[in-house]
Structure formats: C-alpha cells, structure tokens
Amino acid sequence: MSKFEISNGKKIVKPFNKIWIVLGVVIVLIIIFWQFITYNTAMFNLGELSVIFKQLFTPKNTILEQRTWSDYFEFMWELREPLWITIQMSLGGTIIGSILAVPVAIFASRNIFKNKYINAPFRFLMNIIRTIPLMLLVIIGVAMVGTGVLSGIIGYTVFSFGIMAKMFYEVIETADMSPFEALESTGANRLQAFSYAIVPQVFISFVSFLFYIFELNIRASAILGFVGINGIGEAISVNNLYNYDRVGATVIVLFVFILILQLINSHIRGKLE
C-alpha cells in the first residue's frame, strides 16, 4: 500500500507503523539470548509441573502421613494469625514509609523547587535507597532489633519510602502548575500553594500508590520467613520441604487477600474520582 493518501485533493503522508521496529528489536533480542544463554535441555522436565501443582493444592498423601481436605482447610483457618501479623507489618511500614516519602518527593520535584542543588541530594537519596533489596533491608532490621514484627516494619518502611518517593515526585512533576503559580502571585507561600493547587491533583495517585505498595509488601512477605520474620512467610519457610500442601494453602490465602485488596483499591479509586 502506498504511504500517500489523497484527501480533498491533498497528499497526506501516512505515519510509519512503529510496530515493525518493535518486532525487529524483539527478534534480535531473542536471537542474542538464544546464542549466549547456555542451558541443558535435559534439565527441563515440564511433566513435573503437574506433580508440583498436585502436591501444592491437594492434601498430603504419603505412607507416613495422610491428610484430608478438612485438614487442608483447617490449616487455612490457622493462618489467620500469621496473616494478621503480616498485615500489621506491611501496613505499618507502608504508611510510615509513604508519609516520610512525601516531603522528600516534594523537594525532589523540579517544578516545585527549581534549584538543582535542592533536587539533586534528594534524588540521590531516593536512588540509593531504591537499590537496596527488601530482603537485605529486613536482614539489617533483624541485625538491629532481632527477629520479630519490629524488624519487619523497619524493612517495609525503608522499602516503601524508596518506592513512594520515586513514584510520587514523578506525579508531582506532571501536575498543572498554573494554579500553583497563580496562588504564589497572590502572596501565598510555597507550602500553601502546594496544598491548594497540587495536592488535589495528586491525591488520588497517592492513595493508589499506597495500595500498590501495601500489596507489594504483602507479596514480599511470602519470602521473608526465610530470614526470621514472623507472619505468613514463616508458614512457607517452615513447610517448604516436606509439606507442599501447607505451602499451597498459604499461597491460596495470600492470593485471596491480595484479590480482595485490589477490589478495595478499585472501589476507593472509583469513589475518589
């Protein structure tokens, strides 16, 4: 097909379809990875997937121990206390870290503070914190205060701070600055102008980020039991070798809770919008 079209006697150049560029890049990357990544086809055993899923989502049935579906669902009910501990740690860390991130995000925003000597240190701080994995943050927390809820909150707080500061300052920088500048011209200080002109524009995004980070923290809790953190992850770390049905039951509980959390997030966003 010609790249020119006639409309009302005028030639119109059709825009180039960038999908071919994207497709070409994908093909090149696949070829590169295919050539440079070494693997042994004998190691692939897809048939084991069905065995693993069966062990995860059906009661344990071995010569030494046989469980029923009643045992399976009873264990789910027993997870209510570890889940509550996880919620406390995740929620506390999310709220504390996000609140601490707000002033940092404001100082990092170039449209609020146009001095690079103000923006640069705060952005550098955010980048440093964001490079530290949650697992390492929790290990540091364990080294400081020992195993338990407090070390989990410390790790979640720093992790949440890094994510919220990054996402929130990017949203602030996309805000319409006309109302902000108009308020400043009438004599309002920068804090007042931000509160009345920028906050209404970014508030919904902030709430959405809160739920997103809380969800990330809940998901991450599944592996934190391996470093001595109480909660839902402890149930996985204790049962990971011999009680796959316990692990599967824990995964189901986490999945249902995260699904409920996403529905609540969608409902609240709908109300706010």
Summary of the structure (lengths in Angstrom):
residues: 273
radius of gyration: 25.4
end to end distance: 44.2
largest distance: 84.7
contacts: 780
relative contact order: 0.11
helix: 75%
strand: 4%
